[in-house]
Amino acid sequence: MNLALFGGTFDPVHSGHLAAARSAVDSFHLDQILFVPANVPPHKPSGQLTLFAHRYAMVALACDGEPRFVPSLLESPEASSGQPNFAINTVRRVMASLTASDRLFYLIGADAFLDIPQWYKWQELLDACDFIVASRPGFAIEKIEQILPQELRIGPAATDCIPLRRTKIHLLASVHADVSSSAIRRMAAAGEPLSGLIPLAVENYIRK
């Protein structure tokens, strides 16, 4: 099985997230993508987030009708006991349940990946599984190369892949995602239309 984890706050999940996930499914023949909302994201003030239950509910609505998209409670309040949701811990939990024939990926946006040196045990994370980095049109893989220490790498980068000592970083290029969760929250608060930015079911949930 080819499985990907897609972590984030998803506050709310939007069309950019879904476009990246669909592109990853097609490009890497993924059997499943687990959408993993973080209860306590380490790099964002959790007090400013919408309650986990609402963010998870919106993810579940967005995944409905997408047979390979699965809403996950891996980083729910019950699963994390209020502790920060470090990606390395989530990856290790999932890997412990996989077989030798399974392959695990971590799907992430390019902007978030460029901050990965600030993540907890980030080099161990890059050793643990392949990464799929979803980028906007015009994003250069050299930006990723610049943040990687030489000891992690084993060879030169191709246009869409950087080989590491144990894994690879794959560039998922030209994902059109000109939308942000923060902009959607502002628009929703102002009563502006959200058509095309989020699934209709998610919009209806927000408007309730």
N, C-alpha and C positions, 0 to 999 in steps of 0.2 A: 504493500500500500504506500502511495505517495501522499504524505500528510503535511499540511502547512499550518503554523500558528500565526494568527494575525492579531497582535496585541494593540491596545490603545485605550483611550478614555471613551471614545465613541460618544461624544457629548454634543450633538447626536451623531450617530452613524449617517453618512451622506453618500451621494452618488460617486464621489471620488474614491471612497473606500471600496464601493461595490465594483467600480470600473477596474481598480487595481486587482481585486480578487478574481474577477472574471478573466482578466488578461493572464494572471498567474495560473489559473486552472488550465487555460488553453495552451500556454507556453510550456508548462512543466508537467502536463498530464496528471494533475493532482486529483486524487480520489476524494479528498475532503480538505476544506479550510475551516479551522476552528477560529471563530471570532471570539476573542478573549478580552472582554472589558475588564479594566483594572479597578479594583475597589480603592486601593491606595497607591496611585502612581508615584514612584519615588521622586520624579522631577517636576511635579505639578502640585500646587497647594490643594489638597483634597477638600478643604472646606469650601472651595469655590465651585466644586463639581456638583452636577445634578446627582441625586441619590442613585446609588448603584442599581437598585431595583428598577428604576425608570430607564436607565441607560441599557440595562440588560433586556428589558421589555422591548425597547426600540430596536435593538440588534436582532432579537427573535423575530420581530415583524419584518425587518429587512431581509432576513434569511428565508422567510417563508416563500415557497415557490422556487427557491434556488436549491436543487437537490444536493449540491456538493458543499453548500454553506451550512455550518453547524454553530449555533450559539453555544458558548461554553461558560461554565461556572468555575473554571479552574482558579480564577482569582476573585471569587466571590468573598463577601465578609466571612462566611462560615469556613471557607477553605483557607483563608489567610489570617484569621484571628486578629484582624486589625493591623497586621504588620505590612510594611511596604511590599508591593508585588514586584520583586526583582525577576527579570526575564530569565536569568540563569536557573533560578529555582523552578520556574514553571517548565522550562525546557527539560530539566532533569526528571521532573515528575512524569512528563509525557514519555520521555525516552525509556523510562523504566517499564513502561507498559507495552513497548513495541517489540517486534521480533527482528531477527537478523535480516530478514528480507524487506523490512519496512524502511522508508527513507523520510527523514524529517527536514522540513524547511521552516525558516522564519521569515515571514513577509513583513516588510517595513517600508515606509516612505523614505525618499532620499533625504529630505531635510532632517528627519528624525535620525537616520543612520549617521549623518555627519556629526551628531552629538554623542555617538556611542562611546567615545573614550571617557565620557562622564558616567557611564553606567557601571553598576556594581559587577565586579569580576568580568569585565567586558571581553578580555582576551580569552578567558575560559569559555565564554559564550560563543565567540567566533570559532573556537575549536570544537564546539559541541555539535553544530549542525550547519548546513548550508543556509545562506541568506539570499533572499530575493528582494532586491531594492527597486521599488517602483519609482520611476523618475518622470518628470515632465519633459516635453520636447525640448531639445537643446542641452540637456544635462550631460556633462562630460564625466566619464568614468575616472578621469584624472583627479577629480575632487575627492573621490573615495580613496584613491591611492595615497593621496597626501596625508591622510590621517592614520594610515596603517604603519606600524613599526616594521622594519625590515625583517625582524626575526619571525614574524607571522607568515611571511610570504615565501613561496618556493619557485617563483618564476614570473616572467613578464605578463602583464595584463593583455587580454584581447579586448576587442571593442565592447564586449558584453559580459566579460567574466574575469575575475581575479582569482587565480589559484592560491590558496593558503596551505599551510603545512598539513592540515588535517581535513579541510573543507574547502568550499568555494563561495565566492560572492558573485551572484548573478545580477546583471543589470536588466531590469524590465523596462525598456525604453518607451518613451512617447505615450505614457498613460495620461490622458487628458483629464485633469482633476483641478480645474480652476475654481475651487470652492473650499471653504474652511468651516469647521464646526463653530468657531467663535463668531464668524460673520452670520451664520445661520441663526445662532441664538439672538444676535442683535436684531436681525430681520424679523424673527418670530415675535420678539418683544414689541416691535414697532407695528406689528400687524401686517407686514409686507408679504406678498405672495412668495411661496417657497417651491413652486412647481419646477420640476427638473433638478432641483438641488438635493432633495431627499425623496425616498419612496412615499407614495400617497398615504400608505398605512402609517408611516412614521409621522407625517404631517398631521394626520387626523389625531394621532396620539398626543402630539404636542399641543394641538388646539383644544383638547378636551378641558 
